[in-house]
Amino acid sequence: MKLADFFTLLRIVLSPVFIILYFLPVHTGFSPALSVYIMIPLLLFAEFTDYLDGYFARKNKEVTDFGKLFDPFADVILHLTAFFCYAMSGYVSFIIILLLVYREFGMLFIRMTAAKQGIAIAARKGGKAKTVLYVIAGFYSLLLESSIRLGFTILSDYPALNTIGVVLYIIAVAASYASFIDYLVHFVPSLTKKK
């Protein structure tokens, strides 16, 4: 297995590990504080693998059509897994999660259709900006949850902090659909011509 693909696969593998760690204190006697000390580094590393797979793909000249499809798929799995956890804790509405699922599956469908026709859809600036917003919104929710698990009453002391999180997710949804439209405008005509 190529090193770039290994880091991409690692992101997928770490997704269920994160969800297990997130809910472990809820269903077992596992220490909530300890879960924080494991979850934050784990999620940071999982997000960092997104940089590592791109770095090694370029360095080792391993940029492939498979990697271009595999990498965004791994991103979707990681982010939707984390967002599901945050939705279960009440930091984000399931409606917002559903909108993100629609967008991501729509994008994956376009990528698979393009790949079938021999066209590789590379990441665009809008898609990268969307990913950054996903990461910001996700880590904000994790920060709120972590503060509670560590014994701080941050949400009860400052209820507006939860509203900030909702706004971050709304911005992320808007950016995700704006980038989706950008992909449609730039790549669907190519797919139609190719067909």
N, C-alpha and C positions, 0 to 999 in steps of 0.2 A: 504494500500500500504506500502511495506517495505521502510524503510528510504533510503536505497541504491538506490532503483528504483526511489524514489522521486527525488533524486539529478540528476539521469540520465535523467528523464523526464524534469526536470527543464532546463537542457542544451538544449534540443530540443525546449522547449518553448521560451527560450531566443534568439534563432537563428533568428526568424522573427522579434523580437523586435529590434535586432541589425541592421538588414537590413532597417527597418523603420527609425531608428535614423540616420543611415548613409546617407540616401537619403532625409531626411526631409528638411535640409537646401537647397537642390537643387530645390525642388518642392514647398516649402512654404517659408514664411519669418522667419522660425525658425533660431535662432542664431547659426552660424557655431561653434563659440567658446563654447557655451553651449553644443552643441552636442558632442564635444570632452570630456568635463568634465563628461558627462554621459556615452559615449561609452566606454572609456578606463576602468573605474571601472566595467562596465557591462561585458565586454569581459574578464577581469581578473577574475571576479567571475564565469563566465560561464566555463572558463578553470579550475578554482579551484574545481568546482563540480566534475570534472573527478577524482580528488584526493579523494574528500569526499565520492563519491559512493563506491570507492574501499575500503576506510578506514572503513566505516560502514558495508560494506558487510563482511569484515573479522572480525571486532569487534563483530558484532551481529550474526556471522555465517550464513549470508544470501547469501553466494556465490551460485548462481544457474545457470543452463544452460541458462535460460531466460536472466539473468543479463549479462552473457558472450556474448550474442548476442545483447542485448539492449544497452550496454555500447559502443561498437565500432560503432553501428549505430548512436548513439547520437553524437559521435566524428565526424563522417563523415558529418552529417547535419550541425554542428556548423562550421567546418573548410571550407567546400565547400561554405556555405553561405557567410562567411567572404571573401573568395577568389574571389567569384563572385563580391562582392562590389569593391574589389581592382582592379579587371580586368576592371570593368566599369570605374574606375578612371585612368586606364592606367598604373598601377603599375606592372601588370603581364599579359602576353599574354593569350588569350582565348585558344590557343593551349595547353599551359601548364595546364590550368584548365581542359581541355578535357582529357588530359593524366591522370590527377589525378582522374577524374570521372571514367574513364575506370578501373583504378587500384582498386578504392574503391568499385565499383559495382562488380568487379570480386571477390574481397575478401568477400563481403557480400554474394555472390552466394555460395562460398565455405562454409562459415559458416552456411548458411541455409541448404545446402545439408548435411553437417555433422550433424546438429541438427536433421534433419529428420531421420538420421540413428542412433541417440542416442549418437553421438560423440560431445563433447564440445571442441571447439578450443580456448584454452587459448592464451592470448597475449604472444608474444615472444619478445626477446630483440630487434630484428630488427624492429618490429612493434612499440615498445615503442620509439625507437630512431627516427623513421619516424615521430611519433607524435610530438616529441620535435622539430624537424626541421620544421614541419608545423607551430607550435606555434611561433618559432623564425621568420620565413619568414612573417607570418601574422602580428605579432606585429611590425615588421620593416615597413611594408607597412602602418599600422595604424599610426605609428610615423611620417612618411612622410606626410600623409594626415592631421594629426593633426597639424603639424607645419604650413601647408598652411592655415588651418582654423583659426589658432591663429594669422595669419598675418606675419609669417616669410617667407622669400623668399629663403628657404634653397635649393630647387631644382634648381632654376635659378642661385643661387650662386655656388652650387656644383652639377653639373649635373651627376657626377660620382656616387652620392648617389643612383640614380635610377638604375644604372648598378649593384650596389651591391645587390639591391633587386632582380633583375633578376637572378643573380648568386645564391642567396639563394634559389629561387624557383627551379632552375635547380638541385641544390644539393638535395632538398626535393623530386623532381621527381625521381632522381636516387636512393635515399634511399628507396622510396616507392616501386619501382619495384624490388629492391634487396630484400626487406623484403617479397614482394609478392612471389618471386621465392623461398625464404626460407620456406614460408608456404606451397607452392606447394610440395617441396621436402619432408617436414616432415609429411604432413597430407594427401595428395592425395593417397599415397600407403595404408594408413590405411582405407581410404574411399573405395578404390577398394577391399581390403580384406573383409571389413565389408559387402560390397554389395554381 
